[in-house]
């Protein structure tokens, strides 16, 4: 079963954080946001960074 990251993609928007700000604060590349948007595999480490940043 593949993961669906739709809620994770919209969570920063709901919290008033742009994806660019999230990239800068969490310290990862734009490929992570693109992967989330396209429901590609995202490592748990990247998801953890997003959660800690938010």
N, C-alpha and C positions, 0 to 999 in steps of 0.2 A: 504494500500500500504506500503510495506516495504522500508526502506531506503537502499540506496546503498552507501557505503563509499569508493569506489575504488579511487576516486580522493583524498579523505582525507588520504588514506593510502599512496599514492605516493607523496603527497605534501612535507613531510619532506625530502624525497629522492631528490626531485627536488631542494630544498633549501639547500642541502648539510648537512642535519642533520640526523644522524642515529636514528633508533628507540630507541636504548639504551640511547642516549643523550636526546632525547625527553622525555623519561620516567623519567630520572633524573631531568631534568629542570622543567617539568610540575608537577612532584610529584605524579604520580599515578602508578598503578601496570601494569605488563605486560599483564594482562587480558584485559585491554582496547585495546591494540594493536591487540591482538588476536581477540577480538570482532569486531574490525574494519575490519580486514583481512577476517573474516568469515561473514561479513554483519549482525552481531548480533546487538541487541539494544545497543546503547551508549547514556548515559544521555547527555543532553545539557550542563550540568556543565563540563563534561569531554571534550566535543567539544570546549567549551569556553576556557578551560585551554590550549588545543592544539593550538588554534588560537592565544591566547595571547603569548604563548611561541615562536611561529614561527614569 
